């Protein structure tokens, strides 16, 4: 019940975040807003969940929970979000196929693969230090430089005097608070830079509070099911924290902004792998010392890193094989995620069919 409530709160708070980010990033070119403003904000749940999990569960278990959430969310974002976008716009008859900018696909796809290779290299040992987190954060800084250097210069600046005149319902503060209608609370007098930043910050704080409940409930559920919290994080926590990414990408797609829709998903993955994992790791190890992982944690992390890299490359190939993505491509991406989910469940209960796959990844990445 707490997981469901946390997911709903994250979902509602993401509405306010989207309104704020649209105004703040109004002067960014196609594909850049999705890869930066949208990706960072919608990945706040992964950052909060990783940080809270690391502090709450302590040491190796907390780190395994964090990487389970960020890597699981990255896999969800790379497969489910583009699939939902493709199927949604085609079923709604907005287009017969989704065409993506090759620049966005190559920029974000190759950057994501590069970030994952760096992650694999950094996690190859059994001890994690502050400099591992620093390198991951620096990697994200490099990606941001690449994004802004590839931004189109011919962007039109919009007026900053927008208002909510189309909203005829003047909701009371109490009603807006109960329904978590953050837009009515902070944008009722119009949209401007100040109100947008306040809304953005409040939305992220609400999302952070929901993530605290999410981490606690995942830990309890894992105990009841007799499995490590890591497995709950990979499936449930990662899906719950990916709600904002999904909503923003679908709405961008409905507006015809397909590059932003996919750039948000891929950019969120890069943020998850580099910053949402690197920053908590950096802060925790500075405060409490190095993290020493046991053999079980090292094994699980190695398998997840391998699965993440393999599925990312497979998704990248799907984006490249056709200039126009159809429903069949969406179904292929969904099948990738279904396989991943079944594999994680199988590993949690040590089913025999998962052992050859696990051995393959362990030989490559241990």
N, C-alpha and C positions, 0 to 999 in steps of 0.2 A: 504493500500500500504506500509506504514511504517513497519507494522508487518511482511509482506512478505519479504521486503528488509532486515529487522533485522534478520529474520530466515535464509535467504540466506548468510548473512555475517557470522553469527554464524556457519553455515554449512561449508563455505570455510575456516574459521579460524580453525575449528576443524581438518581439514586435516593436517595443519602444526603442531597442537598440537599432533596429533597421531604419526607423524614421530618423533617428539622430545621425546615423552613419551616411544616409543618403544626402543629408544637407552638408555635413562636414566634408564628404568626399565628392561634392557636386562638380568640382573643377578638374577631377582626375579623368584621364582618357579611358576608353574601353579596355577592359581587362585589367586595369591597374587598381581601380576602386575595389574590385572583387578580390584581388590578390593581396591588398593591404588593409584598408579600413574594415571591410567586411570580414576578411579572413581572420584578422587579429581579434576583433570584437567577438565574433561568433565562436572563436576558440578559447574564450575566457573560461568556459566550463571545464575544458581539459586542463587548463593551467591551474585552476582552483582545485579540481579533483586530484591532480597529481600532487600538488603542494600539501593539501589536507591529508591525503593518503600517506604521504611520506612522513609527515609529522605525527599523525595519529597511530599508524601501524609500526612506525620506527624501522630504521635500518633496511635490511634486505627485503622483508615482506612489503614494506611501504614502497620501496623502489620498484619491486615487481608489480605491485598494484598500479603504480604510476605509468610504467612502460606498457602495462597491459591496457590501460585506458587510452594512452596516446597512440599506441600502435593499432589497437583495435579501432579507434576512432578514425585513424588515417585510412585503414582498409575500408571502413564504412563510407567515408567521404569519397574515396577514389572510385568506388563501385556503385553504391546505392544512390548517392546524390546525382551523378550524371545519368544513371538509369532512370530515376524518377523524373528528372528534367526532360529527358528525351521522350519518355512514354507520356508524360503529362501534356506537353505542348502538342504532340501529335494526336493524342486522343481528344484534346480540346479543339482540334482542327485549326490551330494557330499557324501550323506549318506542316509540310509533308516530310521534313527531315531537318535535323539540326546541323548547321554548318559552323565550324569553329575556325578561328584564326590560327593559321599554322604557327605564327609567332608566339601566341599564347600557349599553344600545346607544347612546342619545343622548349620555350622558356621555362614554364612551370613544371613540365614533365621531366625534363633533364635535370632541373634544379632539385626536384624531389628525389630522384634516383641518386644524385650526388650526395644529398643530405643523408639518405639512408645508408650509403656506403661509408660515410664518415661515422655514423652511429654504430655501424657494425664494427668498424675498426676500434672505436673508443671503448666498446663494451666487450672486447675480446679477452680481457683479463678477469680476475675475480675481485678486484678492488677498484672502487670509484672515488675520485678525489675532486676537489673544487675546480681544477683545471679542465676536467672533462666537461663540466657544465659550461665553463667559460668558452671552450672551443665550440660547443654546440650553439651558444648564443652568438658568437662571432660569425658562425656559418650563416645564421639568419640575417645578420647585418649585411653580409655580402650579397645575399639574395635580394634584400631590399634595395641595395644600390643598383643591382642589375635591373630590377623592376622599374625604378624611376628613370634610369638612363634610357630604357626602351619606351618610355611613355611618349605618346604623340604630343607634339607641341601645340597643335591646332585644336585646343579645347575652348569652348565658349563659357565665359563666366556667367553664372546665373545671378539674378538679383537675390539679395539676402532678405528681402521683405516679403516673405511668404506668410500665409496665415491659414487658419483652419476654418475658413468661411463655409466650406462645404459640409462641415459638421454642425448640423442644426441642433443637436442634442447637447445641452449643457449639463453634463453629468456632475453630480455632487462629488466633493472630495472623498467622502466616505465610500460612496458607491465605486468610485474609481479605484480606491485602495483595496476594497474587498475583491474586485474583479481583476486587480493588477493591471488596470488600464493606465499605464504610465504616460501614454501620450496625452490623455485628457488632463492628467495632473500637471504636466510640465510644459505642454505646448498649447494650452487653451488660449493664450494671448498672442499666439503666432510663433512661427519658426524663425529663430535667429541663432547666431553662433553661441551665445550664452546659454540659451535654453536647450540647445542641442547637446552641448557638452555636459550640462547638468543631467540631462536625460540619459546620456551615454554612460556616465559614471554611476548613476543610480541603478540603471539596468544591470550593469556588471556586478554591483554589490548584491542585488537580488539574486542573480545567477550564482554568485559565490555562496550565499546562504543556502540555496537549494543544493549545491554540490556537497556541502557539509552533511546534510541529511542523506544524500546519495551515498557517500562514502561509508557512513555509519551503517546504513541499511544493507549495503553490499557485504560488509564484514559480517553482520549478523546472519544474512542469508547463506553465506559461504559456510559458516559454522554449522548451521542447521542441515545443510546438504552434505556436509562432510568433505568438502573440497577446499582448496586454497583460494583465498580472496582474489588472487590473480585471474582465475578463470571467470569469475563473475565480472571482474573489471573489463576483461577482453570483449565480452559480449554485451552485458547489460549496461554497465557504466559508460562504455564507449558509445553505444547507441543513444543513450539518454543525453550525453553531452554533445552529440552531433545534431540535435534537434534544431538549434539556431542556424547551423550551416545549411541544413536541408530547406528550411523555410525561406531563408534569404535567397538561396540559389533558385528555388522554384519561382519565387516572385520576380527575380531578375529575368528568368526565362519567359515568364508570361508577358513581361514588358519588351520582349524581343532582344534582351541583352544576354545572348548566349555565352559570349566570351567571359563576361563577369560571372555568370552562373557557374561555369566550370573553373574559372580562375579562383573563385571563392573556395571551391572544394579542394583544389590542388594547393592553393596558397595556405589554406588552413592546415593541410597535412604538413607542409614545410614548417609552419609555426609550431604545430604539435610536436614534431620530431626534434626540432632545434630548441625552441624557446620554452614551450610548455613542459618539456622534460629537462632542458638545460638549466633554466632559472631555479626551479625548486632544488635540483641537485646541487647547484652552486651554493645557494643559501644554506641548505641543510648541512653540507659537508664543511662549510666555513664555521658553522655554529657548533656542530657535534662531532666533527672529525670524519675520516674516510668511512665509506660503506664497504663492508666485506660480505660478498655474496656466497652462500653455500652452494653445493653442487646442484641441488634441485633447482634453485633459482637460476643459476647459470645455464642449466639445460633448457628450462622453459624460455628464458630470454633469447637463447640462441635459436630455438625453433621459431619463435615469433619474429625475430629479425629476418630469418630466412623466408618465412611465409610473406612478410610484408614486402620484401624486395621482389620476390617472385611475382606476386599479384600486382605490384605496381608496374613492373615491366610488361606484364600481360595486358594491363589496362592501357598503358601507353601504346602498345601495338594496336589495340582495338581502335584508339583514336586516330591512328595513322593509316589504317588499311583502307579507309573510305573518307572522302571529303565530306560526305553527308551521312550523319548518323541516323539510323532508322530504329524501329522498335526492336528488331532482331539484335541490334548491338546492345540495347538496354537489357534485353533478356540474357544475353551472354554475360554482361557485367553482374547481373543478379545471381546467375548460376555460380560465378566465382565466389560471391559472398556466402551463398548457401553452403558451398563446399567448405569454406573457411570455418563457418559456424559449426558444421557437423564435425569437422576435425577437432576444434577446440573442445566440444562436448565429449568427443571420443577420448581425447587426451586426459580430460578431467577424471574420467572413470576408467582409464587405462584399457580401452578396447584394443583388441589385437590388430585390427585393420589399420590403426594409426601408427603402429610401431615402425613399419618400413619407412614411412614418410618422416617420422621423427628421427630415425637413424640417419637418413639422408641429410637432413638439415644439421644434425649434430656433427656429422663428419665434415661438413663444409664450414661451419661457423664456430665450433668449439675450439 
